[in-house]
């Protein structure tokens, strides 16, 4: 009877060890941020959107802290070279200073630079980036100040989106 109890206890410990190791491997292979994230997808967030100096601007200084993925007209990832001023519906567009990680790298620390005046990195923000095997997710939070915005590599705006974004300004000035 005692031998049976010891064998049962040993089996239970073995199963616990296997389960915890299996769970650990699953968490490495399928990190939660790869399936639980928000989207940055509006067309005016893409680098192809040029709004001019007096255009309609948005900023990410109230962006909730969390994991984000670029998609749709905003593009599929953050650009990795300096983005021209007045792009992405902001004065100072944000771009990833460095390269994107591989899947094996896991979640890496990186820097987003915001281009203004003569400096491609007038402001910066520390973030994390993960390669989810087919797309990237970025752990973002509020930008250091207003008129700064995280950019996607998308090509430009859709006319319908542009009308939607400009309408509140037109109503404000016409009233």
C-alpha positions in Angstrom: 0.0 0.0 0.0 2.8 2.4 0.9 4.6 1.5 -2.3 1.5 2.3 -4.3 1.2 5.7 -2.6 4.8 6.5 -3.3 4.4 5.4 -7.0 1.3 7.6 -7.3 3.1 10.6 -5.7 6.1 10.1 -8.1 3.7 9.9 -11.1 2.0 13.1 -9.9 5.3 14.9 -9.6 6.4 13.7 -13.0 3.2 14.9 -14.6 3.5 18.3 -12.8 7.1 18.6 -14.1 6.1 17.7 -17.6 3.1 20.0 -17.6 5.1 23.0 -16.2 7.8 22.4 -18.8 5.2 22.1 -21.6 3.5 25.2 -20.4 6.8 27.1 -20.4 7.5 25.9 -23.9 4.0 27.0 -25.1 4.5 30.4 -23.6 7.7 30.8 -25.5 6.2 29.5 -28.8 2.9 31.5 -28.4 3.5 34.6 -26.4 0.2 36.2 -25.3 0.9 39.6 -27.0 0.9 37.7 -30.4 -2.8 37.0 -30.0 -3.9 39.8 -27.6 -3.1 43.2 -29.0 -4.8 46.3 -30.4 -4.5 47.6 -34.0 -3.2 50.8 -35.5 -4.8 50.7 -38.9 -6.0 54.2 -39.9 -4.7 55.3 -43.3 -3.5 58.7 -42.2 -1.0 56.8 -39.9 1.0 55.5 -42.9 4.2 57.3 -44.0 2.6 57.9 -47.4 0.2 60.4 -45.8 1.6 63.9 -46.1 -0.6 66.5 -44.4 1.5 69.6 -44.9 2.6 72.0 -42.3 -1.0 73.3 -41.6 -2.7 70.0 -42.1 -4.9 68.1 -39.7 -2.7 66.6 -36.9 -3.2 63.9 -34.4 -0.9 62.8 -31.6 -0.4 59.7 -29.5 0.3 61.3 -26.2 -2.9 59.7 -24.8 -2.4 56.3 -26.4 -3.1 53.6 -23.8 -0.1 51.5 -22.8 -0.3 48.1 -24.4 0.7 45.9 -27.3 -0.2 47.1 -30.9 0.0 45.7 -34.4 0.0 47.8 -37.6 -2.4 46.6 -40.3 -4.6 47.9 -43.1 -3.8 51.2 -44.8 -1.4 52.1 -41.9 0.9 49.4 -43.2 2.3 46.2 -41.6 5.2 47.5 -39.5 6.9 50.6 -38.2 9.4 52.1 -40.6 13.1 51.6 -39.8 14.5 54.8 -41.3 13.8 58.4 -40.6 10.4 59.5 -41.8 9.9 63.0 -43.2 8.3 65.7 -41.1 4.5 66.2 -41.4 3.8 62.6 -42.3 1.5 60.1 -40.6 -0.9 63.0 -39.7 1.6 64.4 -37.2 4.3 67.1 -37.2 6.9 64.7 -35.8 6.4 61.1 -37.1 7.8 58.1 -35.1 10.0 55.4 -36.6 11.9 52.4 -35.2 15.6 53.2 -34.7 17.1 49.8 -35.7 15.9 46.6 -37.2 13.0 44.4 -36.3 13.8 41.3 -34.2 13.7 37.7 -35.4 11.3 35.2 -33.8 14.2 33.7 -31.8 15.0 37.1 -30.3 11.8 37.3 -28.3 10.5 40.6 -27.1 13.4 43.1 -27.5 13.9 46.6 -26.2 14.0 49.2 -28.9 13.8 53.0 -29.5 11.3 55.0 -31.5 12.6 58.3 -32.7 10.4 61.2 -33.7 11.7 63.5 -36.5 11.4 67.2 -36.2 13.4 70.2 -37.5 16.9 69.0 -38.5 17.0 66.0 -36.1 15.7 62.6 -37.1 15.6 61.8 -33.4 14.5 65.1 -31.7 12.4 63.0 -29.2 12.6 59.3 -28.4 10.6 56.7 -26.6 11.7 53.2 -25.3 9.4 50.4 -26.4 9.5 46.6 -26.9 9.0 44.8 -30.2 8.2 41.1 -30.8 8.2 39.1 -34.1 5.1 36.9 -34.0 6.2 34.8 -37.0 4.5 36.8 -39.8 3.9 40.1 -38.1 5.3 42.4 -35.5 3.7 43.7 -32.3 5.0 46.8 -30.4 4.6 47.6 -26.7 3.7 51.3 -26.9 2.6 53.9 -24.5 1.9 57.7 -24.7 4.4 59.7 -26.7 6.6 62.3 -24.9 4.5 65.2 -26.1 1.8 66.1 -28.5 2.1 66.2 -32.3 4.2 63.0 -32.1 2.7 59.9 -33.6 3.8 56.3 -34.2 4.0 55.7 -38.0 3.3 52.6 -40.1 4.9 51.8 -43.4 1.6 52.2 -45.3 1.5 54.0 -48.6 -1.1 56.8 -48.2 -4.6 57.8 -47.4 -7.9 56.7 -48.8 -10.0 59.7 -49.8 -13.0 58.5 -47.7 -10.7 58.3 -44.6 -9.3 61.8 -45.3 -12.8 63.3 -45.5 -13.7 61.6 -42.3 -10.7 63.0 -40.5 -11.1 66.5 -41.9 -14.8 66.8 -41.3 -14.6 67.8 -37.6 -12.2 70.6 -38.4 -14.3 71.9 -41.3 -17.4 71.9 -39.0 -15.4 73.7 -36.3 -14.3 76.5 -38.6 -17.6 76.9 -40.4 -19.6 77.3 -37.2 
